[in-house]
Amino acid sequence: MENTPTKTTETRIVEFVPHGTNDKIKLSIEMVKRLIAVKTRSGKTCTDEDAFKFMVLCQARRLNPFEGDAFLIGYDGQQGPTFSLITSHQAFLKRAELHPEFDGMDSGVIVLREGEMLDLTGDFHLPNDQILGGWATVYFKGRTHPMRKRLRVVRFNKGFGVWKEDPAGMICKCAEADALRSSFPTMLGGFYIEQEMKVLGEREIAKPIFEKDDPDKGDFKVVSEPVVSPSPEPEAPPAPEPAPTQPPPPGKKKAPPEAPSDEKPPPVRKLKPKAKTAAPKETPNHTKLAGMLALGNFVPTDMIAVALDNGWIEVSEAQWEKLSEDKCAEFMDPQNWEVIMDLLEKRAAARASAPEKLAL
């Protein structure tokens, strides 16, 4: 019975000295939830259990979240919000720098240029180069052979977010992390950076900035709060958009006469012009995308629901006929299609197990 208060205190506050420093820091559940955890797109924050798990992992791995070594990132999923500890790229570099055998590292990208495959140093490349992958080589002071890693970009690049804008920089970081993790498994085993995680609808991580208030006690005060993009929140109000379930009926011209029984003639009349504006569905990209969906026993409304859930389209675009040809082409890209089909299958499985809980 005497140990009970001690256990309660330990679950609220964790103290440890981060790797590479001499100053002790403190982490509490309140501190993690208020200052460190990044909320999901829908605004949900982590639970006490998630926060405590993050604290214990930071203590075990001696990571300092106040210096940007680790982040607790939240994502909306079909089974509810989930939170994961993401190690920063700088944490890998800091640990490698302190290892007695580390003797430097080279890294770069693998490109296809005019039919020839080239290894370039760094992530700089020509506009017409096709990014094939990334490479990294770690050198040691006391070992004969260096550690070399070569990664294919298609394994990580899902065509969304930062990966779409800067695939060279992202795959270069992944190669460095993989090489360093294999070189120093004792110090970096189990560490993964954000770029290596299969994050859909990824967004920039909010990084809180702190400064020490009392170095002796390890206390911190916030200089600037984490800024999480509020853009997803305005999308919530226009929820009355069940229109994605309506695209199939527009093709039937006999549907409007049945509307009087529902005593809603105005909405029925509005469906007529929508049937005419649904012409974009017959464009080559729409037709091809619909055919690809049919091969997997899915329909356009399934595609709309998945795209909306993962933030690939705005609520205002949540109708099959409103998808642009460019957006359809982006979805059909082989790298993206693999991810989309995986999500569609998971969504279908969840709907089969709990159909009453699934809403498009």
Residue frames as qw, qx, qy, qz and C-alpha x, y, z in Angstrom:
[[0.000, 0.884, 0.468, 0.000, 0.00, 0.00, 0.00],
 [0.325, -0.757, 0.077, 0.562, 2.89, 2.34, 0.64],
 [0.400, -0.106, 0.574, 0.706, 4.02, 2.04, -2.99],
 [0.299, 0.697, 0.643, 0.111, 0.72, 3.26, -4.41],
 [0.023, 0.942, 0.070, -0.327, 1.43, 7.03, -4.13],
 [0.325, -0.528, 0.555, 0.555, 4.83, 6.53, -5.74],
 [0.396, 0.248, 0.788, 0.400, 3.30, 4.72, -8.72],
 [0.205, 0.858, 0.467, -0.065, 0.72, 7.44, -9.13],
 [0.126, -0.860, 0.190, 0.456, 3.44, 10.10, -9.18],
 [0.396, -0.277, 0.702, 0.523, 5.48, 8.13, -11.72],
 [0.385, 0.504, 0.728, 0.261, 2.53, 7.94, -14.10],
 [0.113, 0.947, 0.276, -0.122, 2.22, 11.71, -14.06],
 [0.050, 0.931, -0.344, -0.111, 5.85, 12.86, -14.26],
 [0.941, 0.096, 0.065, 0.316, 8.88, 11.29, -15.92],
 [0.116, -0.926, 0.320, 0.162, 12.39, 12.65, -15.37],
 [0.899, 0.035, 0.259, 0.351, 15.48, 11.67, -17.38],
 [0.175, -0.697, 0.360, 0.596, 18.63, 13.02, -19.01],
 [0.769, 0.608, 0.057, -0.189, 18.34, 13.06, -22.83],
 [0.865, 0.052, 0.218, 0.448, 21.10, 11.54, -24.92],
 [0.528, 0.456, 0.096, 0.711, 23.99, 13.93, -25.52],
 [0.143, -0.749, 0.050, -0.645, 23.11, 16.39, -22.75],
 [0.332, 0.055, -0.735, 0.588, 23.73, 16.78, -19.02],
 [0.322, -0.097, 0.261, -0.905, 20.50, 18.54, -18.07],
 [0.110, 0.281, 0.943, -0.143, 17.57, 16.55, -16.74],
 [0.321, -0.130, -0.292, -0.892, 14.13, 17.25, -18.24],
 [0.330, 0.190, 0.777, -0.501, 10.62, 16.54, -17.00],
 [0.308, -0.114, -0.641, -0.693, 7.64, 15.25, -18.94],
 [0.332, 0.179, 0.710, -0.594, 4.09, 15.07, -17.67],
 [0.291, 0.464, 0.818, 0.175, 0.83, 13.92, -19.25],
 [0.129, 0.883, 0.319, -0.319, -0.53, 17.47, -19.17],
 [0.137, -0.686, 0.398, 0.593, 2.62, 18.82, -20.78],
 [0.283, -0.019, 0.838, 0.467, 2.51, 16.26, -23.59],
 [0.232, 0.632, 0.737, 0.057, -1.18, 16.81, -24.31],
 [0.047, 0.919, 0.228, -0.319, -1.00, 20.61, -24.17],
 [0.042, -0.847, 0.341, 0.406, 2.38, 21.37, -25.74],
 [0.236, -0.408, 0.804, 0.362, 3.79, 18.41, -27.63],
 [0.453, 0.309, 0.833, 0.070, 1.02, 16.26, -29.14],
 [0.155, 0.163, -0.400, -0.889, -0.10, 17.39, -32.60],
 [0.586, 0.278, 0.516, -0.560, -3.87, 17.08, -32.97],
 [0.461, 0.268, 0.784, 0.318, -5.54, 15.14, -35.75],
 [0.044, 0.225, 0.441, 0.868, -7.12, 16.89, -38.73],
 [0.368, -0.623, -0.583, -0.369, -10.49, 16.71, -36.97],
 [0.181, -0.700, 0.236, -0.650, -9.04, 18.39, -33.85],
 [0.886, -0.425, -0.159, -0.094, -8.83, 15.34, -31.57],
 [0.010, -0.755, 0.601, -0.263, -5.99, 15.20, -29.05],
 [0.513, 0.172, -0.833, 0.112, -4.25, 12.20, -27.50],
 [0.750, -0.557, -0.289, -0.209, -5.50, 10.27, -24.49],
 [0.451, -0.772, 0.424, -0.144, -3.68, 10.05, -21.16],
 [0.904, -0.104, 0.391, 0.136, -2.55, 6.56, -22.16],
 [0.694, 0.623, 0.081, 0.350, -1.09, 7.84, -25.46],
 [0.004, 0.913, -0.258, 0.315, 0.69, 10.67, -23.62],
 [0.662, -0.597, 0.448, -0.065, 2.15, 8.35, -20.99],
 [0.913, 0.168, 0.290, 0.231, 3.31, 5.86, -23.62],
 [0.473, 0.797, -0.066, 0.370, 5.07, 8.74, -25.40],
 [0.301, -0.853, 0.355, -0.237, 6.75, 9.81, -22.15],
 [0.839, -0.334, 0.427, 0.053, 8.00, 6.28, -21.44],
 [0.825, 0.433, 0.187, 0.311, 9.34, 5.87, -24.98],
 [0.220, 0.889, -0.193, 0.351, 11.16, 9.20, -24.76],
 [0.533, -0.712, 0.432, -0.152, 12.64, 8.12, -21.43],
 [0.911, -0.072, 0.384, 0.134, 13.69, 4.70, -22.74],
 [0.719, 0.495, 0.199, 0.446, 15.23, 6.16, -25.90],
 [0.426, -0.528, -0.072, 0.731, 16.45, 9.31, -24.13],
 [0.268, 0.506, 0.455, 0.682, 14.79, 11.62, -26.66],
 [0.104, -0.404, -0.322, 0.850, 14.24, 15.30, -25.92],
 [0.257, 0.678, 0.646, 0.238, 10.95, 16.50, -27.48],
 [0.103, -0.911, -0.144, 0.372, 11.73, 20.07, -26.39],
 [0.191, -0.590, 0.503, 0.602, 14.66, 20.08, -28.82],
 [0.655, 0.485, -0.225, -0.535, 12.66, 18.48, -31.63],
 [0.088, -0.333, 0.934, 0.089, 14.00, 14.93, -31.22],
 [0.009, 0.275, 0.958, 0.080, 10.53, 13.39, -31.21],
 [0.382, -0.041, -0.060, -0.921, 6.90, 14.28, -31.90],
 [0.295, 0.266, 0.882, -0.253, 3.56, 12.71, -31.01],
 [0.231, 0.132, -0.431, -0.862, 1.57, 12.93, -34.23],
 [0.488, 0.281, 0.699, -0.441, -2.16, 12.23, -34.48],
 [0.182, 0.091, -0.684, -0.701, -4.00, 10.87, -37.52],
 [0.687, 0.117, 0.272, -0.663, -7.69, 10.23, -38.12],
 [0.071, 0.161, -0.948, -0.265, -8.40, 6.61, -39.02],
 [0.561, -0.235, -0.572, -0.550, -11.42, 4.42, -39.66],
 [0.642, -0.368, -0.649, 0.179, -11.10, 2.98, -36.17],
 [0.377, -0.903, -0.174, 0.106, -10.69, 6.42, -34.57],
 [0.157, 0.915, -0.343, 0.142, -7.71, 8.71, -33.94],
 [0.929, -0.142, -0.093, 0.329, -4.27, 7.14, -33.53],
 [0.089, -0.954, 0.284, -0.020, -1.07, 8.72, -32.21],
 [0.933, 0.130, -0.075, 0.328, 2.48, 7.68, -33.06],
 [0.429, -0.768, 0.233, 0.415, 5.92, 8.71, -31.83],
 [0.713, 0.656, 0.034, 0.244, 7.90, 10.04, -34.78],
 [0.639, -0.486, 0.125, 0.584, 11.67, 10.48, -34.43],
 [0.286, 0.919, -0.077, -0.260, 13.13, 13.51, -36.18],
 [0.811, 0.494, -0.136, 0.282, 15.90, 13.29, -38.76],
 [0.081, 0.793, -0.416, 0.438, 18.12, 15.45, -36.57],
 [0.752, -0.497, 0.365, -0.232, 17.93, 12.87, -33.77],
 [0.961, 0.190, 0.081, 0.186, 19.60, 10.35, -36.09],
 [0.506, 0.692, -0.214, 0.469, 22.37, 12.81, -36.95],
 [0.319, -0.772, 0.360, -0.415, 22.94, 13.80, -33.32],
 [0.884, -0.332, 0.318, -0.081, 23.35, 10.18, -32.19],
 [0.877, 0.370, 0.012, 0.306, 25.64, 9.33, -35.09],
 [0.218, 0.829, -0.268, 0.440, 27.79, 12.36, -34.31],
 [0.481, -0.675, 0.444, -0.341, 28.33, 11.13, -30.74],
 [0.995, -0.042, 0.094, 0.006, 29.17, 7.55, -31.70],
 [0.426, -0.692, 0.473, 0.341, 32.93, 6.88, -31.37],
 [0.587, 0.012, 0.696, 0.412, 33.07, 4.90, -34.63],
 [0.445, 0.811, 0.376, -0.060, 31.20, 7.37, -36.84],
 [0.456, -0.323, 0.346, 0.754, 33.48, 8.78, -39.55],
 [0.204, 0.372, -0.245, -0.872, 31.05, 10.70, -41.76],
 [0.528, 0.407, 0.739, -0.101, 28.33, 9.95, -44.28],
 [0.080, 0.179, -0.490, -0.849, 27.59, 10.53, -47.97],
 [0.396, 0.456, 0.761, -0.237, 24.10, 10.48, -49.43],
 [0.156, 0.295, -0.370, -0.867, 22.17, 11.42, -52.54],
 [0.726, 0.355, 0.307, -0.503, 19.57, 10.39, -55.09],
 [0.415, -0.018, 0.812, 0.411, 19.44, 7.87, -57.91],
 [0.452, 0.608, 0.091, -0.647, 18.06, 9.32, -61.15],
 [0.657, 0.304, 0.608, 0.327, 17.37, 8.22, -64.70],
 [0.103, 0.784, -0.120, -0.601, 18.79, 10.77, -67.16],
 [0.512, 0.600, -0.433, -0.437, 18.50, 10.17, -70.91],
 [0.928, 0.124, -0.318, -0.150, 18.33, 6.43, -70.40],
 [0.556, 0.305, -0.614, 0.470, 21.31, 6.30, -68.02],
 [0.657, -0.687, -0.310, -0.026, 21.04, 5.64, -64.28],
 [0.352, 0.551, -0.356, 0.668, 23.17, 8.04, -62.21],
 [0.576, -0.571, -0.467, 0.352, 24.01, 8.40, -58.51],
 [0.135, 0.739, -0.018, 0.660, 23.94, 12.10, -57.60],
 [0.399, -0.136, -0.581, 0.696, 25.31, 13.55, -54.37],
 [0.150, 0.214, 0.315, -0.912, 22.67, 15.41, -52.37],
 [0.404, 0.528, 0.722, -0.191, 19.09, 15.95, -53.54],
 [0.228, 0.662, -0.191, -0.688, 19.92, 18.37, -56.38],
 [0.520, 0.171, 0.773, 0.321, 18.88, 17.11, -59.81],
 [0.051, 0.060, -0.429, -0.900, 17.82, 18.41, -63.23],
 [0.560, 0.157, 0.214, -0.785, 14.13, 19.10, -63.94],
 [0.761, 0.268, -0.392, -0.442, 13.93, 16.29, -66.51],
 [0.164, 0.298, -0.919, 0.200, 15.60, 13.68, -64.29],
 [0.769, -0.325, -0.376, -0.402, 13.39, 10.82, -63.15],
 [0.298, -0.552, 0.641, -0.443, 13.86, 10.09, -59.44],
 [0.742, 0.042, -0.650, -0.157, 14.38, 6.34, -59.00],
 [0.790, -0.457, -0.380, 0.150, 15.60, 6.21, -55.41],
 [0.164, -0.907, 0.301, -0.243, 18.05, 7.36, -52.78],
 [0.851, 0.099, -0.403, 0.323, 21.37, 6.13, -51.43],
 [0.332, -0.869, 0.275, -0.244, 23.53, 6.65, -48.35],
 [0.802, 0.188, -0.454, 0.339, 26.96, 5.43, -47.22],
 [0.520, -0.828, 0.141, -0.153, 28.11, 5.55, -43.59],
 [0.609, 0.487, -0.523, 0.345, 31.85, 5.34, -42.85],
 [0.782, -0.619, -0.072, -0.008, 33.50, 4.00, -39.68],
 [0.025, -0.844, 0.524, -0.115, 36.81, 4.59, -37.97],
 [0.380, -0.431, 0.811, -0.112, 37.30, 1.03, -36.82],
 [0.786, 0.260, 0.541, -0.146, 35.59, -1.01, -39.54],
 [0.387, -0.155, 0.655, 0.630, 36.89, -2.16, -42.90],
 [0.086, 0.397, 0.721, 0.561, 33.65, -1.90, -44.87],
 [0.220, 0.005, 0.155, -0.963, 31.21, 1.04, -44.84],
 [0.323, 0.422, 0.802, -0.272, 27.45, 0.61, -44.56],
 [0.114, 0.087, -0.458, -0.877, 25.69, 1.27, -47.88],
 [0.349, 0.459, 0.747, -0.331, 21.93, 1.53, -48.43],
 [0.107, 0.029, -0.512, -0.852, 19.94, 2.05, -51.64],
 [0.316, 0.402, 0.716, -0.475, 16.17, 2.60, -51.51],
 [0.125, 0.390, 0.688, 0.599, 13.52, 2.65, -54.26],
 [0.153, -0.028, 0.137, -0.978, 11.41, 5.80, -54.23],
 [0.558, -0.226, -0.516, -0.609, 8.20, 3.91, -55.13],
 [0.509, -0.241, -0.780, 0.272, 8.41, 2.14, -51.77],
 [0.218, -0.397, -0.477, 0.753, 7.84, 5.40, -49.91],
 [0.112, 0.153, -0.158, -0.969, 6.45, 7.98, -52.36],
 [0.242, 0.482, 0.832, -0.132, 2.65, 7.86, -52.37],
 [0.205, 0.438, 0.485, 0.729, 2.32, 10.99, -54.47],
 [0.271, -0.851, -0.383, -0.236, 0.79, 13.23, -51.80],
 [0.487, -0.852, -0.027, 0.190, 1.96, 16.07, -49.57],
 [0.186, -0.825, 0.447, 0.292, 5.67, 16.80, -49.34],
 [0.642, -0.077, 0.703, 0.295, 6.48, 13.61, -51.26],
 [0.541, 0.694, 0.443, 0.170, 4.80, 15.09, -54.32],
 [0.096, 0.993, -0.070, -0.015, 6.65, 18.42, -53.99],
 [0.039, 0.784, -0.616, 0.066, 10.13, 17.17, -53.04],
 [0.994, -0.052, -0.054, -0.084, 10.57, 13.41, -53.60],
 [0.652, 0.476, -0.418, 0.417, 14.36, 13.79, -53.93],
 [0.096, -0.564, 0.496, -0.654, 14.77, 15.38, -50.50],
 [0.797, -0.306, 0.212, -0.475, 12.42, 12.90, -48.86],
 [0.981, 0.114, -0.156, 0.031, 14.02, 9.72, -50.28],
 [0.440, 0.557, -0.486, 0.509, 17.48, 11.07, -49.42],
 [0.377, -0.508, 0.468, -0.616, 16.45, 11.42, -45.75],
 [0.944, -0.115, 0.077, -0.300, 14.96, 7.92, -45.78],
 [0.838, 0.350, -0.343, 0.240, 18.21, 6.47, -47.14],
 [0.136, 0.577, -0.531, 0.606, 20.24, 8.28, -44.48],
 [0.639, -0.395, 0.354, -0.557, 17.96, 7.06, -41.69],
 [0.987, 0.058, -0.074, -0.130, 18.06, 3.47, -42.97],
 [0.674, 0.457, -0.433, 0.386, 21.86, 3.50, -43.26],
 [0.075, -0.547, 0.518, -0.653, 22.39, 5.03, -39.81],
 [0.803, -0.286, 0.216, -0.477, 19.89, 2.65, -38.19],
 [0.973, 0.152, -0.169, 0.050, 21.70, -0.35, -39.71],
 [0.473, 0.556, -0.459, 0.506, 25.09, 1.07, -38.73],
 [0.010, 0.258, -0.642, 0.722, 24.27, 1.73, -35.07],
 [0.534, -0.381, -0.661, -0.365, 21.39, -0.58, -34.09],
 [0.453, -0.345, -0.639, 0.517, 22.11, -0.23, -30.37],
 [0.088, -0.293, -0.199, 0.931, 21.60, 3.54, -30.50],
 [0.351, 0.223, -0.221, -0.882, 19.05, 3.82, -33.32],
 [0.102, -0.145, -0.967, -0.181, 17.25, 0.48, -33.41],
 [0.025, -0.617, -0.771, 0.156, 13.47, 0.97, -33.68],
 [0.004, 0.600, 0.077, -0.797, 13.81, 4.66, -34.64],
 [0.391, 0.465, 0.650, 0.457, 11.84, 5.78, -37.71],
 [0.031, -0.234, 0.010, 0.972, 11.50, 9.25, -39.18],
 [0.498, 0.489, 0.353, -0.623, 8.25, 10.71, -40.47],
 [0.436, 0.535, -0.471, -0.550, 9.29, 10.27, -44.11],
 [0.137, 0.187, -0.968, -0.093, 9.55, 6.51, -43.59],
 [0.334, 0.254, 0.765, -0.488, 6.10, 6.17, -42.09],
 [0.060, 0.376, 0.764, 0.521, 3.14, 5.34, -44.33],
 [0.051, 0.491, 0.418, -0.763, 1.41, 8.65, -43.63],
 [0.192, 0.523, 0.653, 0.513, -1.53, 9.51, -45.84],
 [0.109, -0.901, -0.291, -0.304, -2.71, 13.08, -46.02],
 [0.657, -0.282, -0.248, 0.654, 0.54, 14.07, -44.36],
 [0.034, 0.951, 0.121, 0.283, 1.04, 17.66, -43.27],
 [0.343, 0.569, -0.447, 0.598, 3.81, 19.73, -41.77],
 [0.621, -0.408, -0.588, 0.319, 4.60, 18.89, -38.16],
 [0.196, -0.904, 0.002, -0.381, 4.01, 21.68, -35.67],
 [0.693, 0.059, -0.455, 0.555, 7.19, 22.16, -33.64],
 [0.393, -0.902, -0.176, -0.033, 6.85, 23.92, -30.26],
 [0.465, 0.536, -0.345, 0.615, 9.74, 26.17, -29.24],
 [0.674, -0.694, -0.246, 0.061, 10.85, 26.13, -25.63],
 [0.318, 0.626, -0.456, 0.546, 13.51, 27.77, -23.50],
 [0.582, -0.229, -0.680, 0.383, 14.70, 26.75, -20.06],
 [0.328, -0.830, -0.119, -0.435, 13.11, 28.59, -17.17],
 [0.529, -0.709, 0.440, -0.152, 15.23, 26.95, -14.47],
 [0.584, 0.493, -0.642, -0.055, 18.19, 24.90, -15.81],
 [0.081, -0.344, 0.847, -0.397, 18.81, 23.29, -12.41],
 [0.581, 0.120, 0.624, -0.508, 15.26, 21.93, -12.16],
 [0.208, 0.081, 0.862, 0.455, 14.88, 21.15, -15.82],
 [0.297, 0.668, 0.552, -0.402, 11.75, 23.34, -16.05],
 [0.270, 0.163, 0.526, 0.789, 10.69, 24.85, -19.37],
 [0.284, 0.612, 0.362, -0.643, 8.44, 27.63, -20.47],
 [0.573, 0.508, 0.576, 0.285, 6.81, 27.94, -23.86],
 [0.155, -0.363, 0.197, 0.898, 8.12, 30.65, -26.15],
 [0.471, 0.208, -0.323, -0.794, 5.71, 29.86, -28.95],
 [0.725, 0.065, 0.577, -0.369, 2.87, 27.37, -29.02],
 [0.351, 0.036, 0.834, 0.424, 2.67, 24.63, -31.67],
 [0.433, 0.409, -0.059, -0.801, 0.75, 25.87, -34.68],
 [0.404, 0.174, 0.887, 0.143, -1.42, 23.20, -36.21],
 [0.087, -0.054, -0.497, -0.862, -2.94, 24.13, -39.53],
 [0.371, 0.283, 0.601, -0.649, -6.59, 25.03, -38.82],
 [0.336, 0.234, -0.502, -0.762, -7.56, 24.60, -42.44],
 [0.235, -0.150, -0.943, -0.183, -9.24, 21.20, -41.94],
 [0.041, 0.354, 0.716, -0.601, -11.62, 22.55, -39.28],
 [0.368, 0.351, -0.014, -0.861, -13.56, 24.89, -41.58],
 [0.351, 0.085, -0.795, -0.488, -14.34, 21.83, -43.68],
 [0.017, -0.189, -0.929, 0.319, -16.43, 20.35, -40.88],
 [0.342, 0.353, 0.337, -0.803, -19.42, 22.80, -41.04],
 [0.572, 0.314, -0.354, -0.671, -20.43, 21.92, -44.63],
 [0.291, -0.126, 0.943, -0.104, -21.23, 18.39, -43.43],
 [0.644, 0.423, 0.488, -0.409, -24.69, 18.31, -45.10],
 [0.351, 0.579, -0.547, -0.493, -23.03, 17.08, -48.31],
 [0.669, -0.026, 0.739, -0.079, -24.51, 13.60, -48.69],
 [0.588, 0.645, -0.145, -0.465, -24.52, 14.35, -52.41],
 [0.031, 0.474, -0.849, -0.232, -21.83, 11.70, -53.12],
 [0.389, 0.140, 0.902, -0.123, -24.56, 9.07, -52.81],
 [0.499, 0.627, 0.306, -0.515, -26.61, 10.87, -55.45],
 [0.108, 0.534, -0.582, -0.603, -24.45, 10.60, -58.64],
 [0.196, 0.064, 0.950, 0.233, -25.84, 7.16, -59.68],
 [0.317, 0.613, 0.671, -0.272, -29.50, 8.30, -59.86],
 [0.170, 0.649, -0.120, -0.732, -28.85, 11.30, -62.20],
 [0.004, 0.188, -0.811, -0.554, -28.51, 8.92, -65.12],
 [0.056, 0.436, 0.897, 0.051, -32.13, 7.77, -64.63],
 [0.099, -0.174, -0.167, -0.965, -34.46, 10.40, -66.06],
 [0.520, -0.470, -0.588, -0.403, -37.53, 8.71, -64.58],
 [0.450, -0.217, -0.630, 0.595, -36.36, 9.40, -61.03],
 [0.050, -0.100, 0.130, -0.985, -37.77, 13.00, -60.83],
 [0.540, -0.343, -0.406, -0.652, -41.48, 11.95, -61.07],
 [0.667, -0.330, -0.651, 0.152, -41.05, 9.84, -57.92],
 [0.262, 0.141, -0.390, 0.871, -39.98, 12.90, -55.90],
 [0.408, -0.436, -0.115, -0.794, -43.54, 14.25, -55.26],
 [0.778, -0.384, -0.491, -0.077, -44.12, 11.29, -52.95],
 [0.600, -0.168, -0.397, 0.673, -41.34, 12.67, -50.75],
 [0.087, -0.938, -0.335, 0.027, -42.98, 16.10, -50.90],
 [0.396, -0.654, 0.228, 0.603, -39.69, 17.72, -51.92],
 [0.663, 0.673, 0.296, 0.139, -40.22, 18.91, -55.51],
 [0.106, 0.958, -0.259, -0.066, -37.57, 21.68, -55.35],
 [0.438, -0.564, 0.674, 0.191, -34.66, 19.32, -54.60],
 [0.731, 0.243, 0.622, 0.140, -35.86, 16.96, -57.34],
 [0.488, 0.863, 0.127, 0.028, -35.83, 19.74, -59.93],
 [0.122, -0.872, 0.457, 0.124, -32.28, 20.57, -58.94],
 [0.695, -0.220, 0.661, 0.179, -31.22, 17.04, -59.78],
 [0.715, 0.627, 0.306, 0.049, -32.07, 17.56, -63.46],
 [0.290, 0.910, -0.292, 0.053, -29.33, 20.10, -64.12],
 [0.452, -0.603, 0.657, 0.018, -26.94, 17.93, -62.14],
 [0.832, 0.178, 0.521, 0.075, -27.70, 15.07, -64.50],
 [0.589, 0.795, 0.041, 0.138, -26.63, 17.31, -67.37],
 [0.008, -0.883, 0.452, -0.130, -23.52, 18.58, -65.61],
 [0.797, -0.347, 0.494, 0.007, -22.56, 14.98, -64.86],
 [0.770, 0.627, -0.118, -0.027, -21.10, 14.85, -68.37],
 [0.062, 0.765, -0.631, 0.114, -17.51, 15.01, -67.02],
 [0.736, -0.252, 0.607, -0.163, -18.07, 11.46, -65.79],
 [0.871, 0.423, 0.250, 0.009, -17.92, 10.41, -69.42],
 [0.216, 0.863, -0.452, -0.065, -14.49, 11.95, -70.01],
 [0.757, 0.316, -0.566, 0.087, -11.69, 9.43, -70.65],
 [0.166, 0.359, -0.717, 0.574, -10.12, 9.80, -67.21],
 [0.582, -0.166, 0.391, -0.694, -13.44, 9.46, -65.36],
 [0.904, 0.156, -0.194, -0.347, -14.40, 6.44, -67.45],
 [0.626, 0.360, -0.650, 0.238, -11.01, 4.78, -66.98],
 [0.085, -0.330, 0.667, -0.662, -11.03, 5.44, -63.22],
 [0.750, -0.071, 0.212, -0.622, -14.55, 4.03, -62.91],
 [0.872, 0.248, -0.396, -0.145, -13.43, 0.93, -64.80],
 [0.379, 0.376, -0.721, 0.442, -10.45, 0.44, -62.50],
 [0.400, -0.237, 0.527, -0.711, -12.77, 0.73, -59.50],
 [0.864, 0.065, -0.061, -0.495, -15.16, -1.80, -61.01],
 [0.679, 0.325, -0.653, 0.085, -12.34, -4.34, -61.35],
 [0.177, 0.171, -0.768, 0.592, -12.01, -4.24, -57.57],
 [0.291, -0.554, -0.775, -0.089, -15.81, -4.39, -57.08],
 [0.181, -0.489, -0.347, 0.779, -15.93, -0.74, -56.02],
 [0.243, 0.794, 0.494, 0.257, -18.00, 2.21, -57.26],
 [0.284, 0.585, -0.033, 0.759, -17.21, 5.92, -57.68],
 [0.467, -0.778, -0.036, -0.418, -18.86, 6.81, -54.36],
 [0.884, -0.373, -0.065, 0.274, -16.36, 4.55, -52.59],
 [0.615, 0.279, -0.002, 0.737, -13.52, 6.49, -54.21],
 [0.087, -0.732, -0.062, -0.673, -15.07, 9.81, -53.15],
 [0.715, -0.676, -0.096, -0.149, -15.47, 8.63, -49.54],
 [0.852, -0.193, -0.032, 0.486, -11.85, 7.47, -49.25],
 [0.427, 0.447, 0.050, 0.784, -10.53, 10.65, -50.88],
 [0.293, -0.768, -0.082, -0.564, -12.59, 12.79, -48.52],
 [0.823, -0.553, -0.115, 0.059, -11.59, 10.81, -45.41],
 [0.787, -0.159, 0.049, 0.595, -7.89, 11.24, -46.20],
 [0.112, -0.823, -0.022, 0.557, -8.07, 14.92, -47.15],
 [0.464, 0.007, 0.582, 0.668, -7.19, 14.41, -50.84],
 [0.012, 0.514, 0.500, 0.697, -10.22, 16.47, -51.89],
 [0.152, -0.073, 0.341, -0.925, -12.20, 19.27, -50.30],
 [0.322, 0.368, 0.777, -0.396, -15.78, 18.78, -49.10],
 [0.432, 0.622, 0.014, -0.653, -16.91, 20.99, -51.99],
 [0.341, 0.452, -0.711, -0.417, -15.37, 18.45, -54.40],
 [0.334, -0.097, 0.908, -0.235, -17.04, 15.45, -52.81],
 [0.749, 0.444, 0.292, -0.396, -19.01, 14.53, -55.90],
 [0.742, 0.057, 0.551, 0.378, -17.90, 12.26, -58.72],
 [0.491, 0.733, 0.341, 0.324, -18.74, 14.77, -61.43],
 [0.099, -0.990, 0.095, -0.019, -16.77, 17.50, -59.67],
 [0.731, -0.394, 0.375, 0.412, -13.48, 15.60, -59.80],
 [0.295, 0.802, -0.333, -0.399, -11.14, 17.20, -62.31],
 [0.905, 0.374, -0.203, 0.015, -9.47, 15.15, -65.01],
 [0.292, 0.636, -0.592, 0.399, -6.09, 15.95, -63.44],
 [0.512, -0.413, 0.569, -0.493, -7.29, 14.63, -60.06],
 [0.958, 0.109, 0.127, -0.232, -8.51, 11.42, -61.70],
 [0.715, 0.550, -0.386, 0.193, -5.16, 11.01, -63.44],
 [0.049, -0.614, 0.628, -0.475, -3.38, 11.54, -60.12],
 [0.765, -0.232, 0.436, -0.414, -5.50, 8.83, -58.47],
 [0.952, 0.289, 0.008, -0.098, -4.75, 6.40, -61.32],
 [0.239, 0.734, -0.622, 0.133, -0.99, 6.81, -60.98],
 [0.804, 0.000, -0.594, 0.036, 0.35, 3.31, -60.18],
 [0.315, 0.165, -0.629, 0.691, 2.11, 4.52, -57.03],
 [0.351, -0.132, 0.299, -0.878, -1.08, 6.12, -55.71],
 [0.742, -0.060, -0.390, -0.542, -3.48, 3.43, -56.92],
 [0.580, 0.020, -0.779, 0.238, -1.82, 0.78, -54.74],
 [0.037, -0.011, -0.582, 0.812, -2.52, 2.88, -51.64],
 [0.512, -0.012, -0.050, -0.858, -6.08, 3.72, -52.75],
 [0.729, -0.040, -0.609, -0.310, -6.98, 0.06, -53.33],
 [0.411, -0.016, -0.776, 0.479, -5.58, -0.87, -49.93],
 [0.168, 0.041, 0.402, -0.899, -7.74, 1.78, -48.25],
 [0.628, -0.001, -0.301, -0.718, -10.81, 0.75, -50.25],
 [0.661, -0.046, -0.748, -0.039, -10.40, -2.87, -49.19],
 [0.227, -0.065, -0.695, 0.679, -9.92, -1.92, -45.53],
 [0.350, 0.026, 0.141, -0.926, -12.98, 0.32, -45.72],
 [0.690, -0.030, -0.508, -0.515, -15.05, -2.47, -47.27],
 [0.535, -0.062, -0.802, 0.259, -13.92, -4.88, -44.55],
 [0.012, -0.067, -0.533, 0.844, -14.85, -2.39, -41.83],
 [0.515, 0.018, -0.116, -0.849, -18.24, -1.79, -43.46],
 [0.672, -0.044, -0.692, -0.260, -18.90, -5.53, -43.61],
 [0.427, -0.114, -0.765, 0.469, -18.10, -5.97, -39.92],
 [0.057, -0.529, -0.527, 0.663, -20.05, -2.92, -38.75],
 [0.202, 0.445, 0.556, 0.672, -22.23, -1.60, -41.60],
 [0.203, -0.855, -0.471, -0.076, -24.40, 0.44, -39.28],
 [0.446, -0.731, -0.021, 0.516, -21.41, 2.50, -38.11],
 [0.456, -0.063, 0.433, 0.774, -20.03, 3.35, -41.52],
 [0.294, 0.849, 0.329, -0.291, -21.17, 6.57, -43.13],
 [0.640, 0.422, 0.253, 0.590, -19.93, 7.89, -46.43]]
